[in-house]
Amino acid sequence: MLLVVGGTGDLGGRVVRLLAGQGHQVRCLVRDEASGLAVETVRGDGSGLGVETVRGDLTDPASLRAACQDVDTVVATATAIGRRLAGRPGPSIREVDGLGMLSLVDAAEQAGVRRFVYVSYAGVDAGLGTPLEEAKAAVEDRLRHSGLQRVVVRPDAFQEIHLGPIGRFDVANGKVSVIGRGDAKQRYVATDDIAALVAAVATEPDPPELIEVGGPEAISRNEAATIASGFAHRRVKVQRLPAPVARLAMRLLKRRNDGVASVLGAGLLQSLHDATWTDEPLRARGIVPRSASDFLRQEIT
Ligand SMILES: NC(=O)c1ccc[n+]([C@@H]2O[C@H](COP(=O)([O-])OP(=O)(O)OC[C@H]3O[C@@H](n4cnc5c(N)ncnc54)[C@H](OP(=O)(O)O)[C@@H]3O)[C@@H](O)[C@H]2O)c1
């Protein structure tokens, strides 16, 4: 049995569909009726993917202990950042991504879970001090010292988020935001490709402990804006936020708005240095990754 925590989310939902579609027994932690319905949609094609749901919350350790019973592998993709950015009420990034995930590791250990697949992000060790970075680093550290077989997946920025309007890459409105100089090479990666990787390492016999991974194309944010502008046949205005200003804003917002502080950190990360990771972990598993340019072409033309 695989327990997916975060299975009502974008990446998590794709992982649930893949695992269940491959015939694995999947249990999905859902927080409430509405999230439960989202999982129903996952299996709602009539073919009966057979996903079991269990009510629980990362902020409720007892629910995590119950959810982990008879589980062989936990796959943890959950994060509070989407809700925080949407301004919805609820627990903080520290409470969910930090303390909540740590409770999940405890619960998994106590229940005798064998493998724990954890989705972190590439560059988490940059030491920027954002709430998300602190939470992810603490969970990675806890896993390192646990008795669980850990598989930490650190993907680069998702194309759908960071090369789309939500990531202030709004080609339709002719505006792209860049933190810093914007010339460090990223490996923007497709969410589907990371879902396929996460599903693979959840079930393959001998996965690595740590996988840093990105898409096939190393491309800076400036280059992405130029490519997008070419596909759109329109001028794209690049709005620049100097890195020192972003750093200051990040520090000031850390307590007042943990979501925005973490997003500023993600932008800063993209301005720091070229990605040192590649798409090799995807290709090694037969996943043919989509390039950032192909994503932009599909989205824009
Ligand atoms: N975006 C990027 O560029 C990027 C890059 C690298 C890594 N990542 C990582 O990839 C993952 C993204 O996953 P995603 O796309 O599926 O995120 P998402 O769409 O925002 O979904 C978040 C999931 O977390 C669940 N969740 C939130 N608070 C919870 C709580 N208190 N208890 C239990 N579950 C809770 C949500 O449940 P509800 O549906 O009930 O809200 C939902 O299932 C994250 O771990 C992120 O850090 C993202």
The ligand as an SDF file (V2000), in Angstrom:
LIG
                    3D

 48 52  0  0  0  0  0  0  0  0999 V2000
    6.0590   24.6860   -8.1040 N   0  0  0  0  0  0  0  0  0  0  0  0
    7.3400   24.4160   -8.3070 C   0  0  0  0  0  0  0  0  0  0  0  0
    7.9790   25.0010   -9.1890 O   0  0  0  0  0  0  0  0  0  0  0  0
    8.0240   23.3610   -7.4900 C   0  0  0  0  0  0  0  0  0  0  0  0
    9.3640   23.0990   -7.7260 C   0  0  0  0  0  0  0  0  0  0  0  0
    9.9940   22.1130   -6.9900 C   0  0  0  0  0  0  0  0  0  0  0  0
    9.2900   21.4050   -6.0320 C   0  0  0  0  0  0  0  0  0  0  0  0
    7.9830   21.6980   -5.7970 N   0  0  0  0  0  0  0  0  0  0  0  0
    7.2790   20.9210   -4.7620 C   0  0  0  0  0  0  0  0  0  0  0  0
    6.3150   20.0940   -5.4120 O   0  0  0  0  0  0  0  0  0  0  0  0
    5.1920   19.9580   -4.5500 C   0  0  0  0  0  0  0  0  0  0  0  0
    4.0070   20.5980   -5.2640 C   0  0  0  0  0  0  0  0  0  0  0  0
    2.9290   19.7930   -5.1410 O   0  0  0  0  0  0  0  0  0  0  0  0
    1.5500   20.1870   -5.8310 P   0  0  0  0  0  0  0  0  0  0  0  0
    1.8040   20.8250   -7.1420 O   0  0  0  0  0  0  0  0  0  0  0  0
    0.7210   18.9860   -5.8100 O   0  0  0  0  0  0  0  0  0  0  0  0
    1.0320   21.3400   -4.8040 O   0  0  0  0  0  0  0  0  0  0  0  0
   -0.4360   21.9000   -4.6630 P   0  0  0  0  0  0  0  0  0  0  0  0
   -1.1910   21.7490   -5.9420 O   0  0  0  0  0  0  0  0  0  0  0  0
   -0.3340   23.2530   -4.0410 O   0  0  0  0  0  0  0  0  0  0  0  0
   -1.1210   20.8980   -3.6160 O   0  0  0  0  0  0  0  0  0  0  0  0
   -0.8120   20.9530   -2.2540 C   0  0  0  0  0  0  0  0  0  0  0  0
   -1.3350   19.6990   -1.5910 C   0  0  0  0  0  0  0  0  0  0  0  0
   -0.9750   19.7570   -0.2040 O   0  0  0  0  0  0  0  0  0  0  0  0
   -2.1400   19.4990    0.5470 C   0  0  0  0  0  0  0  0  0  0  0  0
   -2.0950   20.1280    1.8480 N   0  0  0  0  0  0  0  0  0  0  0  0
   -1.9960   21.4450    2.1280 C   0  0  0  0  0  0  0  0  0  0  0  0
   -2.0630   21.6410    3.4590 N   0  0  0  0  0  0  0  0  0  0  0  0
   -2.1870   20.4070    4.0220 C   0  0  0  0  0  0  0  0  0  0  0  0
   -2.3230   19.9420    5.3590 C   0  0  0  0  0  0  0  0  0  0  0  0
   -2.3410   20.7750    6.4030 N   0  0  0  0  0  0  0  0  0  0  0  0
   -2.4350   18.6020    5.5670 N   0  0  0  0  0  0  0  0  0  0  0  0
   -2.4430   17.7300    4.5230 C   0  0  0  0  0  0  0  0  0  0  0  0
   -2.3340   18.1150    3.2380 N   0  0  0  0  0  0  0  0  0  0  0  0
   -2.2190   19.4480    2.9990 C   0  0  0  0  0  0  0  0  0  0  0  0
   -3.2710   20.0800   -0.2920 C   0  0  0  0  0  0  0  0  0  0  0  0
   -4.5090   19.5970    0.1630 O   0  0  0  0  0  0  0  0  0  0  0  0
   -5.8850   20.4270   -0.1480 P   0  0  0  0  0  0  0  0  0  0  0  0
   -6.2750   20.0290   -1.5440 O   0  0  0  0  0  0  0  0  0  0  0  0
   -6.8140   19.9240    0.8840 O   0  0  0  0  0  0  0  0  0  0  0  0
   -5.5530   21.8850   -0.0070 O   0  0  0  0  0  0  0  0  0  0  0  0
   -2.8580   19.5540   -1.6640 C   0  0  0  0  0  0  0  0  0  0  0  0
   -3.1830   18.1950   -1.8080 O   0  0  0  0  0  0  0  0  0  0  0  0
    5.5030   20.6950   -3.2680 C   0  0  0  0  0  0  0  0  0  0  0  0
    6.0600   19.8450   -2.3260 O   0  0  0  0  0  0  0  0  0  0  0  0
    6.4960   21.7330   -3.7570 C   0  0  0  0  0  0  0  0  0  0  0  0
    7.3060   22.2450   -2.7300 O   0  0  0  0  0  0  0  0  0  0  0  0
    7.3200   22.6360   -6.5220 C   0  0  0  0  0  0  0  0  0  0  0  0
  1  2  1  0
  2  3  2  0
  2  4  1  0
  4  5  1  0
  4 48  2  0
  5  6  2  0
  6  7  1  0
  7  8  2  0
  8  9  1  0
  8 48  1  0
  9 10  1  0
  9 46  1  0
 10 11  1  0
 11 12  1  0
 11 44  1  0
 12 13  1  0
 13 14  1  0
 14 15  2  0
 14 16  1  0
 14 17  1  0
 17 18  1  0
 18 19  2  0
 18 20  1  0
 18 21  1  0
 21 22  1  0
 22 23  1  0
 23 24  1  0
 23 42  1  0
 24 25  1  0
 25 26  1  0
 25 36  1  0
 26 27  1  0
 26 35  1  0
 27 28  2  0
 28 29  1  0
 29 30  1  0
 29 35  2  0
 30 31  1  0
 30 32  2  0
 32 33  1  0
 33 34  2  0
 34 35  1  0
 36 37  1  0
 36 42  1  0
 37 38  1  0
 38 39  2  0
 38 40  1  0
 38 41  1  0
 42 43  1  0
 44 45  1  0
 44 46  1  0
 46 47  1  0
M  CHG  2   8   1  16  -1
M  END
$$$$
